[in-house]
Amino acid sequence: MDNELSALNTIFTEFYYWVTVVLMFLIHVGFCMYEVGASRYKNHLHTLMKNTILIPLVTVTFFFFGWWIYWAFPNGPWIFEGAGLILDGDYGANTLALPWDPIMAVNMQDHIMMVFWAAFLLFSWTAASIVSGAVIERIRTSAFGILAIAIGSVFWVIDASWGWHYNGWMVKMLGYHDAYASGVIHAVAGGFALGVLVVLGPRIGKFASDGTPNNIGPRNPWLVVIGLFLIYTGFWGFYAACNVPIIDVNGAAAGYGLKEGFSLYTATTIYLTPTTLSGITANFLMSLAGGLLMGYWVSKGDPFWTYSSGLAGIITASAGNDLYHPLQAMIIGAIGVFIMYKMHYWVERRFKIDDAVGAVAVHGYAGVVGLLICGFMLWGYPSSAYEGYAAINPVGMAIGAVIMFGLLGFLPGWIIALILNSVGKLRIPREAELAGLDYNLMEASKRDQDSHAAAEQ
C-alpha cells in the first residue's frame, strides 16, 4: 500500500509541474504580444524575433550549465558551511544536474527532475523577457542574445541558489523569504535591465533638447492588453510552480502554531514552509485587484499603466503571499504600484532613462518594495522548515533586496552592457534606428536571397 501511495504521489507531482510549465508558456506568449504592441510599427518584427530567439538560447544554456548553478552554489560560494559549489549527486560525486548525467534524461528511476527543470526554465525565459521589453527599438539582436543568456542562465539562477533554495545561505543567515519571487526573478531582472539601459541610452526622440521626456506610447493597445492578460493567466502557473504540491511539514509545524510532532500534509513553498493553494489563490487575486485599482487612480486612468499595475501589484505581494491575509495582499499590491509609478517617472526625468515598457518599475521597483514590506509583515516567521535558520526579519530582507536588485541585477547588466558598447556591439546605428529595425531585417533577408539566387545561376 505504501508503495502504491508513493507511486501516486510521484505521478501527481510530475503531472503537477507539467501543468505549471504549460501555463507559464502563456507568460512568454503574453510578453511577445505586449512588447510588439508597445513598439512602433517599424520595429514590430524585430521586437518579436528578439523575444523569440531567447527561447532556444536560454533553453540550451540552462540545460548545459544554468540548472547546475542552482544546485551547486547555495553557499554563495563558501559563505556558509555545508554542501555547496559542487553537488554530490545520487548518481555519483559531482554529477547531478550536469548535462550528461542520467537524471537529465528519460529515466525510469526519476520522474521529477526534468519537469522541475522545465518549470525553472520558464522562470529563466521570464527573467530574460523582462529585460527584453525595456530595451526594445534600439538594441542589437546579438547583444540581446548575450544579455538573455547572462540573466536567464546565470545571474537569476545564482540568486535562486542563494535565496530560493532550501539550503541557500541567504535563507539560513539572513532569514530571506521570497515565496513567489518578488526579488528572485523580478527585482533581479529589473535591476539588470536598468544596468543595461544606463549604457544603452534612450531611443531617438524620447527626450527633447531641453531634457523633457516625450511620450512614445504603445502603437497597438489591444495587443498590450491581451498580452498582459495572458501574463496574468500564466502567473497562475508561476505561483503553482513555486510550490511543492504535497509534503509532510511536521518539521516546521511548531513555528506555525501547531503542536510539535504534528503531521500536516499540505502544499509548501520552495522553502518547504506550509501554505495552501486556496490561500495563495485569494492573495493572487486580491494583489491583482489592489494593483489595478491603484494603477487606475495614480495614472489618472491611463490604460497602459492600469494594466501594467495589475502585474506590479502581484509582484509586490508575491514575496509573502504564502502567508498574507487577502486584505494585506491587496493593500501591499496597491502600495507597490504607487511607489513604482512615481519612481519610474522620477528616474526617467532625473537620469534620462528610457524604459520603453516600464519593466524596471513594474518588476524591479515593485519587487524591491515587496521584499522590504515582507520583512516587516512576516517578521519572526520561520524562513524555512529547517531548524536553526534565521527567522524572517526586515534587515535580512533589505540586504536581500540589495543583493537581488543591485549585486546580481544592476551590476552585471551594467558591466556586460559596457563591454558590448566598448566594441560597438550593443546598439544599432542611428540610421538603422531611424529607418526601423524591421527594414534592416528585410534588407538582410533580401541580400541573403539574392546571394542564393546568384549562386544557383
Buried (B, 14 or more C-beta within 10 A) or exposed (E): EEEEEEEEBEEEBBEBBEBBBEBBBBBBBBBBBBBBBBBBEBBBBBBBBBBEBBBEBBBBBBBEBBBBBBBBBBBBBEBBEEEBEBBEBEBEEEBBBBEEBBBBEEBEEBBBBBBBBBBBBBBBBBBBBBBBBBBBBBBBEEBBBBBBBBBBBBBBBBBBBBBBBBBBBBBBBBBBBBBBBBBBBBBBBBBBBBBBBBBBBBBEEBBEEEEEBEEBEBBBBEBBBBBBBBBBBBBBBBBBBBBBBBBEBBBBBBBBEBEEEEEBEBBBBBBBBBBEEEBBBBBBBBBBBBBBBBBBBBBEEBBBBBBBBBBBBBBBBBBBBBBBEBEBBBBBBBBBBBBBBEBBEEBBEEEBBBBBBBBBBBBBBBBBBBBBBBBEBBBEBBBBBBEEBBBBBBEBBBBBBBBBBBBBBBBBBBEBBBEBBEEEEBBBEEEBBEBBBBBBBEEEEEEEEEEEEEEEE
